[in-house]
């Protein structure tokens, strides 16, 4: 079972595992905000590394961090980790008790640092990794900000015209004996339906229904695998997702190898960090071939469609010169550049597309309003 493997990875001896009884079914809005902000986790990791290397001690450092500008969730987590350390648990075991703050990949990397005796390096490199990940996320958010603003303006303008501007013309049309165009009739139908209590209730419940359905679907492993594969093959999003996955793969594997983690273990930890189920499975297959067949990393990667030939060639060069972590860092930089290029290209394509959609919607409403007016003026 996945939970048994996760617990064993952080040093627990599993005696018994049982499933929590299901709660009330439904869409839990709060679950969307269950993880702490990436910025906060990066700052916490950086400060933990400073406390560890300065000799202050993790327990005192964690106690000092409580209430230092962090959210309540993070402050409680630091208190729990400090309590776990005081009771004799390792840092990774203490962090594993708070999966809402410390993700499994994070805990596994801390555990690898403890086992290799290089926890200070892992904390430093993990904070660097989280900061780079934060930069990547901010780039994507910045690229989507303008198209999202255009979309919101379009929705607000359309709502105003349909619900406030158009009804004033409806009463005017009713008092005249004119034949309304089809486009006006369609907008009249939409307006009248949108004012029905039943329709308003269904629209209000729609986000919860969609969220509930998505929650049920996301529990299916076959659906997750299919969606992960699809995200890597879509015309526009595919290259972006692949570049992000490969950037995470290269940087995470480099961090672990610099800390002296065995390649097989490092690959299994890296698999949980890439953020894509299909890529995770491909990396795990690479690890299995290295363990079972004695393949080198480059040989194993060459058998997976996920990895481009360029990356395989770079890994081969790194193996030959004995400096694979450095080569992986260079590859990660290259893939992050690809992410920037892909985001810029997508933004250039998305902005005119959103403007076109807004123009079509607004044009539809304007034609529906003013065509009867022009017909009436021609009849005079």
C-alpha positions as CSV (number, residue, x, y, z in Angstrom):
1,X,0.0,0.0,0.0
2,X,1.1,3.6,-0.7
3,X,0.7,4.7,2.9
4,X,2.8,1.8,4.2
5,X,5.6,2.6,1.8
6,X,5.5,6.3,2.8
7,X,5.7,5.5,6.5
8,X,8.6,3.1,6.0
9,X,10.4,5.7,3.9
10,X,10.6,8.0,7.0
11,X,11.6,5.2,9.4
12,X,8.4,3.9,10.9
13,X,7.7,0.2,11.6
14,X,4.1,-0.3,10.4
15,X,2.1,-2.7,12.6
16,X,-1.4,-2.0,11.4
17,X,-3.1,0.2,8.8
18,X,-6.8,1.0,8.7
19,X,-9.0,3.3,6.6
20,X,-10.7,6.3,8.1
21,X,-14.5,6.0,7.8
22,X,-15.8,8.3,5.1
23,X,-17.3,11.5,6.1
24,X,-20.3,13.4,4.7
25,X,-19.9,13.4,0.9
26,X,-19.7,16.7,-0.7
27,X,-17.4,19.3,-2.1
28,X,-15.2,20.8,0.7
29,X,-14.2,24.3,-0.3
30,X,-11.7,24.5,2.5
31,X,-9.7,21.5,1.1
32,X,-8.6,23.8,-1.7
33,X,-6.6,25.8,0.8
34,X,-5.2,22.9,2.8
35,X,-1.5,23.4,1.8
36,X,0.6,26.2,3.2
37,X,1.8,28.9,0.7
38,X,5.0,27.9,-1.1
39,X,6.6,31.2,-0.1
40,X,6.1,30.4,3.6
41,X,7.5,26.9,3.3
42,X,10.6,28.2,1.4
43,X,11.2,30.8,4.2
44,X,10.7,28.2,6.9
45,X,13.1,25.8,5.3
46,X,15.7,28.5,4.8
47,X,15.5,29.5,8.5
48,X,15.7,25.9,9.7
49,X,18.9,25.5,7.7
50,X,20.3,28.6,9.3
51,X,19.5,27.4,12.8
52,X,21.0,23.9,12.0
53,X,24.3,25.2,10.6
54,X,24.7,27.9,13.3
55,X,24.5,25.3,16.1
56,X,21.4,26.8,17.8
57,X,19.6,23.5,17.4
58,X,16.4,22.7,15.6
59,X,14.2,22.5,18.7
60,X,15.1,26.1,19.9
61,X,14.9,27.3,16.3
62,X,11.4,25.9,15.8
63,X,10.3,27.4,19.1
64,X,11.7,30.8,18.0
65,X,9.9,30.6,14.7
66,X,6.4,30.2,16.3
67,X,4.4,33.4,15.7
68,X,7.1,35.0,13.6
69,X,4.8,36.2,10.8
70,X,3.7,32.7,9.8
71,X,0.1,31.5,9.5
72,X,-1.5,29.7,12.3
73,X,-1.3,26.5,10.4
74,X,2.5,26.7,10.0
75,X,3.0,28.0,13.6
76,X,1.1,24.9,14.9
77,X,3.1,22.7,12.6
78,X,6.4,24.0,13.9
79,X,5.2,23.5,17.5
80,X,4.3,19.9,16.7
81,X,7.6,19.2,15.0
82,X,9.5,20.7,18.0
83,X,7.4,18.5,20.3
84,X,8.2,15.5,18.2
85,X,12.0,16.2,18.3
86,X,11.8,16.7,22.1
87,X,10.1,13.3,22.5
88,X,12.9,11.6,20.6
89,X,11.6,11.5,17.0
90,X,13.8,12.4,14.1
91,X,13.1,15.6,12.1
92,X,11.6,13.6,9.2
93,X,9.4,11.6,11.5
94,X,8.1,14.7,13.2
95,X,7.4,16.4,9.9
96,X,5.6,13.4,8.6
97,X,3.0,13.9,11.3
98,X,1.9,17.2,9.6
99,X,1.4,16.3,5.9
100,X,-0.8,19.4,5.6
101,X,2.4,21.5,5.8
102,X,5.2,19.1,4.8
103,X,4.5,17.2,1.7
104,X,5.7,13.6,1.3
105,X,8.4,14.6,-1.1
106,X,9.7,17.2,1.4
107,X,9.7,14.6,4.2
108,X,11.5,12.0,2.1
109,X,14.2,14.5,1.2
110,X,14.7,15.4,4.9
111,X,14.9,11.7,5.7
112,X,17.5,11.2,2.9
113,X,19.6,14.1,4.4
114,X,19.4,12.5,7.9
115,X,20.5,9.1,6.5
116,X,23.4,10.5,4.5
117,X,24.6,12.8,7.3
118,X,24.1,15.9,5.0
119,X,21.0,17.4,6.5
120,X,22.5,20.9,6.4
121,X,23.1,20.6,2.6
122,X,19.6,19.2,2.1
123,X,18.0,22.0,4.0
124,X,20.0,24.6,2.0
125,X,19.4,22.9,-1.4
126,X,15.7,22.3,-0.5
127,X,15.2,25.9,0.2
128,X,16.9,26.8,-3.1
129,X,14.6,24.3,-4.8
130,X,11.4,25.8,-3.2
131,X,12.5,29.3,-4.1
132,X,13.0,28.3,-7.7
133,X,9.7,26.6,-7.7
134,X,8.1,29.7,-6.3
135,X,9.7,31.8,-9.1
136,X,8.3,29.3,-11.6
137,X,4.8,29.6,-10.1
138,X,4.9,33.4,-10.1
139,X,5.9,33.4,-13.8
140,X,2.9,31.3,-14.7
141,X,0.6,33.5,-12.5
142,X,2.0,36.7,-14.0
143,X,1.4,35.3,-17.5
144,X,-2.2,34.4,-16.7
145,X,-3.0,37.7,-14.9
146,X,-3.8,39.8,-18.0
147,X,-6.0,37.1,-19.8
148,X,-7.8,36.5,-16.5
149,X,-8.5,40.3,-16.2
150,X,-9.8,40.4,-19.7
151,X,-12.1,37.5,-19.0
152,X,-13.5,39.1,-15.8
153,X,-14.1,42.4,-17.6
154,X,-16.0,40.4,-20.3
155,X,-18.1,38.6,-17.8
156,X,-18.9,41.8,-15.8
157,X,-19.7,43.8,-19.0
158,X,-21.9,41.0,-20.4
159,X,-23.7,40.7,-17.0
160,X,-24.4,44.4,-16.9
161,X,-25.7,44.5,-20.4
162,X,-27.9,41.5,-20.1
163,X,-29.4,42.1,-16.6
164,X,-29.5,45.9,-16.5
165,X,-29.3,47.4,-20.0
166,X,-31.3,44.9,-22.1
167,X,-34.4,44.8,-19.7
168,X,-34.9,48.5,-20.3
169,X,-35.3,47.8,-24.0
170,X,-37.6,44.8,-23.5
171,X,-40.4,46.9,-22.1
172,X,-39.9,49.3,-25.0
173,X,-40.2,46.5,-27.6
174,X,-43.3,45.0,-25.9
175,X,-45.2,48.3,-26.5
176,X,-44.4,48.2,-30.3
177,X,-45.8,46.0,-32.9
178,X,-42.5,45.0,-34.6
179,X,-41.0,41.6,-35.5
180,X,-38.0,40.9,-33.4
181,X,-34.9,39.4,-35.0
182,X,-33.8,35.9,-34.1
183,X,-30.8,37.1,-32.2
184,X,-33.0,39.4,-30.0
185,X,-35.4,36.5,-29.3
186,X,-32.5,34.3,-28.2
187,X,-31.2,36.9,-25.8
188,X,-34.8,37.4,-24.5
189,X,-34.9,33.7,-23.8
190,X,-31.6,33.7,-22.0
191,X,-32.6,36.8,-19.9
192,X,-36.0,35.3,-18.9
193,X,-34.5,32.0,-18.0
194,X,-31.7,33.5,-16.0
195,X,-34.3,35.3,-13.8
196,X,-36.2,32.1,-12.9
197,X,-35.7,31.0,-9.3
198,X,-35.1,27.4,-10.3
199,X,-32.4,28.3,-12.8
200,X,-30.7,30.7,-10.3
201,X,-30.7,27.9,-7.7
202,X,-29.2,25.4,-10.2
203,X,-26.5,28.0,-11.1
204,X,-25.7,28.5,-7.5
205,X,-25.4,24.8,-6.9
206,X,-23.4,24.2,-10.1
207,X,-19.9,24.9,-8.6
208,X,-20.5,22.5,-5.7
209,X,-21.9,19.8,-8.0
210,X,-18.9,20.1,-10.4
211,X,-16.5,20.1,-7.4
212,X,-18.1,17.0,-6.0
213,X,-17.9,15.2,-9.3
214,X,-14.3,16.2,-9.7
215,X,-13.5,15.0,-6.2
216,X,-15.0,11.6,-7.0
217,X,-13.1,11.4,-10.3
218,X,-9.8,12.4,-8.8
219,X,-9.9,9.3,-6.6
220,X,-9.6,7.1,-9.7
221,X,-6.0,6.1,-10.4
222,X,-6.9,5.4,-14.0
223,X,-8.3,8.9,-14.4
224,X,-5.3,10.5,-12.9
225,X,-2.9,8.6,-15.2
226,X,-5.1,9.5,-18.2
227,X,-5.2,13.1,-17.3
228,X,-1.4,13.2,-16.6
229,X,-0.7,11.8,-20.0
230,X,-3.1,14.2,-21.7
231,X,-1.5,17.2,-20.0
232,X,1.8,16.2,-21.5
233,X,0.4,15.9,-25.0
234,X,-1.9,18.9,-25.4
235,X,-0.8,21.3,-28.2
236,X,-0.2,24.3,-26.1
237,X,-0.1,23.1,-22.5
238,X,1.8,19.9,-23.3
239,X,5.2,21.5,-23.9
240,X,4.8,23.8,-20.9
241,X,3.9,20.8,-18.6
242,X,6.7,18.7,-20.0
243,X,9.3,21.5,-19.5
244,X,8.1,22.1,-15.9
245,X,8.3,18.3,-15.1
246,X,11.8,18.0,-16.6
247,X,13.0,21.1,-14.7
248,X,11.7,19.7,-11.4
249,X,13.2,16.3,-12.3
250,X,16.7,17.7,-13.1
251,X,16.9,20.1,-10.1
252,X,15.5,17.6,-7.5
253,X,17.8,14.7,-8.7
254,X,20.8,17.1,-8.6
255,X,20.0,18.2,-5.0
256,X,19.8,14.6,-3.8
257,X,22.9,13.4,-5.6
258,X,24.9,16.3,-4.2
259,X,23.9,15.2,-0.8
260,X,25.2,11.7,-1.4
261,X,21.8,9.9,-1.7
262,X,22.0,6.7,-3.7
263,X,20.8,7.0,-7.3
264,X,17.9,4.5,-6.9
265,X,16.6,6.2,-3.7
266,X,17.1,9.6,-5.2
267,X,15.0,8.7,-8.3
268,X,12.2,7.4,-6.1
269,X,12.2,10.6,-4.1
270,X,12.4,12.7,-7.3
271,X,9.4,10.8,-8.8
272,X,7.1,12.3,-6.1
273,X,8.4,15.8,-6.8
274,X,7.6,16.3,-10.5
275,X,3.9,16.9,-10.0
276,X,2.6,14.6,-12.8
277,X,1.5,11.0,-12.3
278,X,2.6,9.7,-15.8
279,X,6.0,11.3,-15.3
280,X,6.2,9.8,-11.8
281,X,5.6,6.3,-13.1
282,X,8.2,6.8,-15.9
283,X,10.8,7.8,-13.3
284,X,9.9,4.9,-11.1
285,X,10.4,2.5,-14.0
286,X,13.9,4.1,-14.5
287,X,14.7,3.4,-10.9
288,X,13.6,-0.2,-11.2
289,X,15.7,-0.8,-14.3
290,X,18.7,0.6,-12.5
291,X,18.1,-1.7,-9.5
292,X,17.0,-4.9,-11.4
293,X,18.9,-4.7,-14.7
294,X,22.0,-2.7,-13.8
295,X,21.2,0.0,-16.4
296,X,22.9,3.3,-16.1
297,X,20.7,6.4,-15.6
298,X,21.1,7.5,-19.2
299,X,20.3,4.0,-20.5
300,X,17.2,3.7,-18.4
301,X,16.0,7.2,-19.4
302,X,16.5,6.5,-23.1
303,X,13.7,3.8,-22.8
304,X,11.1,6.3,-21.7
305,X,9.2,8.7,-24.0
306,X,9.2,11.4,-21.3
307,X,12.9,12.2,-21.6
308,X,14.1,14.0,-24.7
309,X,17.2,12.9,-26.5
310,X,19.0,16.1,-25.5
311,X,18.5,15.4,-21.8
312,X,19.6,11.7,-22.2
313,X,22.8,12.9,-24.0
314,X,23.5,15.4,-21.3
315,X,23.1,12.7,-18.6
316,X,25.4,10.4,-20.5
317,X,28.1,13.1,-20.7
318,X,27.7,13.8,-16.9
319,X,28.1,10.1,-16.2
320,X,31.2,9.9,-18.4
321,X,32.9,13.0,-16.8
322,X,31.8,12.1,-13.3
323,X,29.9,15.3,-12.6
324,X,26.2,14.4,-13.1
325,X,24.8,16.9,-10.6
326,X,26.4,19.8,-12.4
327,X,25.0,18.6,-15.7
328,X,21.5,18.2,-14.2
329,X,21.7,21.8,-12.9
330,X,22.5,23.0,-16.4
331,X,19.6,21.0,-17.8
332,X,17.3,22.4,-15.2
333,X,18.3,25.9,-16.2
334,X,17.6,25.1,-19.8
335,X,14.1,23.7,-19.1
336,X,13.2,26.7,-17.0
337,X,14.2,28.9,-19.9
338,X,11.9,26.7,-22.1
339,X,9.1,27.3,-19.5
340,X,9.6,31.1,-19.8
341,X,9.6,30.9,-23.6
342,X,6.5,28.7,-23.7
343,X,4.7,31.0,-21.2
344,X,5.5,34.1,-23.3
345,X,4.3,32.4,-26.5
346,X,1.1,31.2,-24.8
347,X,0.5,34.7,-23.5
348,X,0.9,36.2,-26.9
349,X,-1.6,33.8,-28.3
350,X,-4.0,34.0,-25.4
351,X,-4.5,37.7,-25.2
352,X,-5.9,38.2,-28.7
353,X,-8.0,35.1,-28.2
354,X,-9.6,36.5,-25.1
355,X,-10.2,39.9,-26.8
356,X,-11.9,38.0,-29.7
357,X,-14.2,36.1,-27.3
358,X,-15.0,39.3,-25.5
359,X,-15.7,41.1,-28.8
360,X,-18.0,38.3,-29.9
361,X,-20.0,38.3,-26.7
362,X,-20.4,42.0,-26.5
363,X,-21.2,42.2,-30.2
364,X,-23.9,39.6,-29.8
365,X,-25.6,41.6,-27.0
366,X,-25.3,44.9,-28.9
367,X,-26.8,43.5,-32.0
368,X,-29.6,41.9,-30.1
369,X,-30.4,45.3,-28.5
370,X,-30.0,47.6,-31.5
371,X,-31.2,45.6,-34.5
372,X,-34.9,46.0,-33.5
373,X,-34.3,49.7,-33.0
374,X,-32.8,50.0,-36.5
375,X,-35.7,48.0,-37.9
376,X,-38.2,50.3,-36.3
377,X,-36.4,53.4,-37.6
378,X,-36.5,52.0,-41.2
379,X,-40.2,51.4,-40.9
380,X,-40.9,55.0,-40.0
